[in-house]
C-alpha cells in the first residue's frame, strides 16, 4: 500500500539514488522522468511522464511484474446509508452512517396488534 495516493510513491522506489532501491536498478531515462515528474505542475503532463517511467520499469526493463491487485468485496444492506469508503488508510468511515427503517425491520411489540412476540413479516395494523 502506498503512503499517499500518488504513483510517485511506488515509482520513486526505483530511482537510482533512492534509499529504497535495493535492487540496484538504474536507468538514466527513468531517473530523468521521475525527477521531471516531481517538479511538473501540469497534472496531465506529470501523469504522462509517470506512465512513460512505468513502461520502462515494467515493459522495457522488466524490473518487476505486478502480480497482486487488492480488491474488497462488501455486502451492505440497502437500509444502511452514509458509509464512506476511502481509497487508503481507514477503509470504512462510520461517521455519517445511519440505518433507515425498512419494512420487515424489527417492529416494536406494542405496534404489533394481538401478539407479544417478534414477527418481522407482519406490518403493524393502522
Secondary structure, DSSP 8 states (H G I E B T S, - for coil): --SSSSTHHHHGGGSTT-TT--S----HHHHHHHHHHHH---HHHHHHHHHHHHHIIIIIS----------------TTEE--EE-SSSSSEE-TT-EE---TTS---GGGSTT--S--TT-----
